[in-house]
């Protein structure tokens, strides 16, 4: 079974340029909502939403592991100087248990 698709995609799908043909300058004031060009659907992003998007991009590129701390622990383990604080571990486990409501 085969299907033939004809025609062009709607213009909204084909264009991915800046809204209204304008690009905001780096560091520009973003407290006003950004509005889409006239016609069809519209989108408004507040300055807060724009800031959240920037924060999300920044966090997604950040490492989830503190490699410096991992190396410190490795070095201490190899040297035999790593101290395990059983009381702190138990306190942390009990705290988590309380947070989970059990």
GIGILIN-V422386 format. One record per helix or strand. SS is the DSSP state (helix for helix, strand for strand). FROM is the first residue (numbers start at 0). TO is the last residue. If there is no record, write none. Layout:
<<SS:FROM:TO> <SS:FROM:TO>>
This chain:
<<helix:10:13> <helix:18:20> <strand:33:34> <strand:43:44> <helix:46:60> <helix:66:78> <helix:85:99>>
